[in-house]
Amino acid sequence: MTPYPSTSAGDQPSEATWHPGALVALGHLRTELHIHRIYPTISHDQGQPRLVINADLIVWADQAGTVFCWGPRFLEEPAEQAPTEELPQVARRLAEPTDPP
């Protein structure tokens, strides 16, 4: 059931409402990273969902879930980018620095 807009619950839409494509894309990437034994957490601290892989690597997606971006700081440049269609390649690139030799 959807709360009425004039209620306190209705005035605070969930992140899933604002970023459904990003949530789906990040969920797929998280699953793909599990193949590489990387288990990132999903964070919603600043409203936009993101994967926290480690202290130096954060991944986010555009609202539509068509582009992954990653870098040391959330939403800051420089950031690497790749289309979400390249999911296996992105997961491999993200896993390379953390894979043991």
C-alpha positions as CSV (number, residue, x, y, z in Angstrom):
1,M,0.0,0.0,0.0
2,T,1.3,3.4,-0.9
3,P,1.1,6.1,1.8
4,Y,-0.8,9.3,1.1
5,P,1.5,12.2,-0.1
6,S,0.4,14.5,2.8
7,T,1.6,12.0,5.5
8,S,5.1,11.8,6.8
9,A,5.7,8.4,5.1
10,G,4.3,9.7,1.8
11,D,6.7,12.7,1.8
12,Q,9.8,10.5,1.9
13,P,9.9,8.3,-1.2
14,S,12.4,5.4,-1.0
15,E,15.7,5.2,-2.9
16,A,14.2,2.4,-5.0
17,T,11.6,4.9,-6.3
18,W,14.2,7.5,-7.2
19,H,16.9,5.1,-8.5
20,P,15.3,1.9,-9.6
21,G,17.7,1.3,-12.6
22,A,20.7,2.0,-10.5
23,L,19.6,-0.4,-7.8
24,V,19.0,-3.2,-10.3
25,A,22.4,-2.6,-12.1
26,L,24.3,-2.5,-8.8
27,G,22.6,-5.6,-7.6
28,H,23.7,-7.4,-10.8
29,L,27.2,-6.1,-10.4
30,R,27.3,-7.2,-6.8
31,T,26.3,-10.7,-7.8
32,E,28.9,-10.8,-10.5
33,L,31.6,-9.6,-8.1
34,H,30.8,-12.6,-5.8
35,I,32.3,-14.8,-8.6
36,H,35.6,-13.0,-7.9
37,R,35.2,-13.4,-4.1
38,I,34.4,-9.8,-3.6
39,Y,31.5,-9.1,-1.3
40,P,30.7,-5.3,-1.4
41,T,28.1,-3.6,0.8
42,I,25.3,-1.5,-0.6
43,S,25.2,2.0,0.9
44,H,22.4,4.6,0.6
45,D,23.9,7.2,3.0
46,Q,23.6,10.1,0.6
47,G,20.5,9.1,-1.2
48,Q,22.0,7.5,-4.3
49,P,22.8,3.8,-4.0
50,R,26.4,2.6,-4.3
51,L,28.6,-0.4,-3.7
52,V,31.5,0.0,-1.3
53,I,34.2,-2.5,-2.3
54,N,36.9,-1.2,0.0
55,A,38.1,2.1,1.5
56,D,39.6,3.1,-1.9
57,L,36.9,1.9,-4.3
58,I,33.3,2.9,-4.6
59,V,31.0,2.0,-7.5
60,W,27.8,3.8,-8.5
61,A,25.4,3.9,-11.5
62,D,23.4,6.5,-13.2
63,Q,19.7,6.7,-12.3
64,A,18.7,4.7,-15.4
65,G,21.2,2.0,-14.6
66,T,23.0,2.2,-17.9
67,V,26.5,3.3,-16.8
68,F,28.7,2.2,-14.0
69,C,31.2,4.7,-12.5
70,W,33.9,3.9,-9.9
71,G,36.6,5.7,-8.1
72,P,38.1,6.4,-4.7
73,R,35.4,8.9,-3.7
74,F,31.6,8.8,-4.3
75,L,30.5,11.0,-7.2
76,E,33.9,12.7,-7.6
77,E,36.3,12.9,-10.5
78,P,38.4,11.2,-11.7
79,A,36.1,8.2,-12.1
80,E,36.3,5.3,-14.5
81,Q,33.1,4.5,-16.5
82,A,31.7,1.6,-18.5
83,P,28.3,0.7,-19.8
84,T,26.4,-1.7,-17.6
85,E,26.0,-4.0,-20.6
86,E,29.7,-4.9,-20.0
87,L,28.9,-6.4,-16.6
88,P,31.4,-9.3,-16.6
89,Q,34.2,-7.1,-17.9
90,V,33.5,-4.4,-15.3
91,A,33.5,-7.0,-12.5
92,R,36.8,-8.3,-13.7
93,R,38.3,-4.8,-13.9
94,L,37.1,-4.1,-10.4
95,A,38.4,-7.4,-9.1
96,E,41.9,-7.1,-10.6
97,P,43.5,-4.8,-8.0
98,T,42.1,-7.0,-5.2
99,D,42.8,-10.4,-6.6
100,P,45.9,-12.1,-5.0
101,P,48.8,-12.8,-7.4
